Amino acid sequence: MAWGKYGSRSHKSLAFRQGGTGATYSGSQNIIRHAYSQMATIGSGKTRAFNLVTYNPTNRGTPVDSDGASTKILPNSFTAEGSRVDYVTVQLTVKQTDTSKNNTVYVGTISTSFNEGRLNDALMTTNFNDFITSDETSGHEGEMTVAPTEKSYGLTSYSLNDIQQHHIRGILRSKLSLYGGRVVSSNTTIPLPAKNRRQQQGSLYALVIMNDSASATAGSDVEVRIDSFFKEIPLNSI
């Protein structure tokens, strides 16, 4: 997903074609609508991961009714065992905190299924730099989430580590340049990788944002906002 290509354009047509989260009628399927907003400040030379669609029945909680909604809703990005998710709509906004500096921001994704998500701690470090974790306590096996804070990790580290390039995809293809107070935004609907559509232990689809500054004058912190939306189709509705 080459985020740098989108700029401020809106890709609403794809959402309408596939029956995106804006649909007003869901037929007989007992779907659950998810909407989740995340905001963070990422320092220069730092990288952070953000949940988009993540298997975690514990954090998911219980879907609730809402006036004005034809389905049950959840204000989070977590899913239950056996559910299906086909698409996620992501609205991303990135802006500088110091408009006198120049920033280069890279955007990638992490996609794991059972085989990658249920790795031991050593392989989580080797493959993903600990940007994601898998709970292995009794009753919570394979429940996924991302690290709650940013990590010191820039383009040089990423470029030197081919294993992490394989597992954290798209960073080198998605470059956003920020200067003079420029705000970068995108709105796109992403088909989930096939291995993430059926929710199971180890399944996670996450956004990774890197604020890299390799120049002599360090770049500023950047503020990011991520609004994500998707439909979860529970197992008993299929």
C-alpha positions in Angstrom: 0.0 0.0 0.0 1.9 3.1 -1.3 0.5 5.7 1.0 2.7 8.4 -0.5 0.7 8.3 -3.7 -2.6 9.4 -2.1 -1.8 12.9 -0.8 -5.1 14.5 0.1 -7.2 12.6 -2.4 -10.3 10.7 -1.2 -10.9 7.2 -2.5 -14.6 7.0 -1.7 -15.6 5.1 -4.9 -13.9 1.9 -3.7 -15.7 2.0 -0.4 -19.1 2.4 -2.2 -18.3 -0.5 -4.6 -17.6 -3.0 -1.9 -20.2 -1.8 0.6 -18.0 0.2 2.9 -18.7 1.3 6.5 -21.0 4.0 5.2 -23.7 1.6 4.1 -27.1 2.4 5.7 -28.6 -1.1 5.5 -26.9 -4.4 6.3 -29.6 -6.9 5.2 -30.0 -10.0 7.3 -26.3 -10.3 8.3 -25.7 -9.6 12.0 -22.6 -7.4 11.4 -20.8 -5.3 13.9 -19.5 -1.9 13.0 -16.1 -0.8 14.3 -14.9 2.8 14.4 -11.7 3.7 16.2 -9.6 6.9 16.4 -6.0 7.0 17.4 -3.8 10.0 18.0 -0.1 10.2 18.8 3.0 12.3 18.7 6.0 10.5 17.1 9.5 11.9 17.8 12.2 12.4 15.1 13.9 9.1 14.6 11.0 7.1 16.2 8.5 4.6 14.8 5.2 3.4 16.2 2.7 0.7 15.2 -1.1 1.2 15.4 -3.9 -1.5 15.5 -6.2 -1.6 12.5 -7.9 -5.0 12.6 -6.6 -7.2 15.4 -7.7 -10.5 16.9 -8.3 -9.9 20.6 -11.6 -11.1 22.1 -10.7 -9.8 25.5 -10.1 -6.2 24.4 -13.0 -6.4 21.9 -15.6 -6.5 24.7 -19.3 -6.9 24.0 -21.0 -5.2 21.0 -23.6 -2.7 22.0 -26.7 -1.1 20.5 -26.6 2.5 19.5 -29.4 4.9 18.5 -29.1 5.7 14.8 -27.3 2.5 14.0 -28.9 -0.5 12.3 -26.3 -2.8 13.8 -24.4 -3.3 17.0 -21.2 -1.2 17.3 -17.8 -1.3 19.0 -15.4 1.7 19.4 -12.3 -0.4 19.0 -10.3 -2.3 16.4 -10.4 -5.8 18.1 -12.2 -8.9 16.7 -13.6 -12.2 17.9 -12.7 -15.8 17.0 -14.0 -16.9 13.6 -15.3 -13.5 12.5 -14.6 -12.3 9.0 -13.4 -8.8 8.0 -12.9 -8.1 4.3 -12.0 -4.4 4.2 -10.7 -1.6 6.5 -11.1 2.1 5.7 -8.3 4.2 7.0 -8.1 8.0 7.2 -4.6 9.2 8.0 -3.5 12.8 8.9 0.1 13.7 9.6 1.3 17.2 10.5 4.5 18.9 11.9 4.9 20.3 15.3 7.6 22.7 14.1 6.9 24.2 10.7 10.5 25.5 10.4 11.9 21.9 10.1 11.7 19.3 7.4 10.3 15.8 8.0 10.3 12.6 6.1 7.6 10.1 7.2 7.3 6.6 6.0 4.2 4.4 6.3 4.0 0.6 6.2 2.0 -2.3 7.5 2.3 -5.5 9.5 0.2 -8.5 8.6 0.3 -11.7 10.7 -1.6 -14.9 10.8 -1.3 -17.9 13.2 2.1 -18.9 12.0 3.7 -15.5 12.5 1.6 -14.2 15.3 2.3 -17.1 17.7 6.1 -16.6 17.7 8.2 -16.7 20.8 9.6 -13.5 22.3 13.0 -13.8 20.5 11.4 -14.1 17.1 9.0 -11.2 17.8 12.2 -9.1 18.3 14.0 -10.5 15.3 11.0 -10.2 12.9 9.1 -7.2 14.1 11.4 -5.3 16.5 8.8 -5.9 19.2 6.3 -3.6 17.5 3.7 -6.3 18.1 3.0 -8.8 20.9 1.1 -12.1 21.3 -0.5 -12.9 24.6 0.4 -16.5 25.7 -1.3 -16.5 29.1 -3.9 -19.2 29.8 -7.2 -18.3 28.3 -5.8 -15.5 26.1 -3.5 -17.5 23.8 -2.8 -15.7 20.5 -4.5 -12.5 21.4 -2.6 -9.7 19.5 -1.8 -6.1 20.1 0.8 -3.5 19.3 3.4 -1.8 21.5 1.8 1.1 23.3 4.7 3.5 22.7 7.1 4.6 20.0 10.5 3.0 19.6 13.9 4.4 18.4 13.9 3.0 14.9 14.7 4.8 11.6 15.2 4.2 8.0 18.8 3.1 8.4 17.9 0.4 10.9 15.1 -0.8 8.7 17.2 -0.8 5.5 19.9 -2.9 7.1 17.6 -5.6 8.5 16.2 -7.6 5.7 14.2 -9.9 7.9 12.3 -6.9 9.3 11.8 -5.5 5.8 10.1 -8.8 4.9 7.7 -8.6 7.9 7.2 -4.8 8.1 6.0 -4.2 4.5 6.0 -1.1 2.3 8.2 1.4 4.3 10.6 2.0 1.4 7.7 2.6 -1.0 5.7 5.1 1.0 7.4 8.4 1.6 5.7 11.5 2.8 7.6 14.8 2.8 6.5 17.5 5.3 7.7 21.1 5.3 6.5 24.6 6.0 3.5 23.4 8.0 2.2 21.1 5.2 -0.4 18.6 6.4 -0.6 15.3 4.6 -3.8 13.3 4.6 -5.2 10.2 2.9 -8.5 8.3 2.9 -8.4 4.8 1.5 -10.2 1.5 1.7 -7.8 -1.4 2.0 -8.7 -5.0 1.2 -7.3 -7.1 4.0 -4.7 -9.7 3.1 -6.3 -13.1 2.7 -4.7 -14.5 5.8 -6.3 -11.7 7.9 -9.8 -12.0 6.7 -10.8 -14.9 9.0 -10.1 -13.8 12.6 -8.1 -16.3 14.6 -5.2 -16.6 17.1 -2.2 -14.6 15.8 -4.1 -12.5 13.3 -3.2 -8.8 13.2 -3.2 -6.0 10.6 -1.4 -2.9 11.8 -0.2 0.4 10.5 3.5 1.4 11.1 4.5 5.1 10.9 8.2 6.1 10.9 9.3 9.7 11.5 12.8 9.6 10.1 15.2 12.5 10.0 18.7 11.8 8.7 19.7 15.4 8.1 22.2 17.5 10.2 19.2 19.5 11.5 16.9 17.2 13.2 13.3 17.2 12.1 10.4 18.0 14.4 8.0 15.7 16.1 4.9 14.9 14.0 1.3 14.5 15.1 -0.7 11.7 13.6 -4.4 10.9 13.7 -5.7 7.6 12.4 -9.4 7.0 12.0 -10.3 3.4 11.0 -13.6 1.8 10.2 -14.6 -1.8 9.3 -17.4 -4.3 9.4 -17.0 -7.5 11.4 -19.2 -10.5 10.4 -19.5 -12.9 13.3 -19.1 -16.6 12.8 -22.7 -17.3 13.7 -23.9 -15.0 10.9 -22.1 -16.7 8.1 
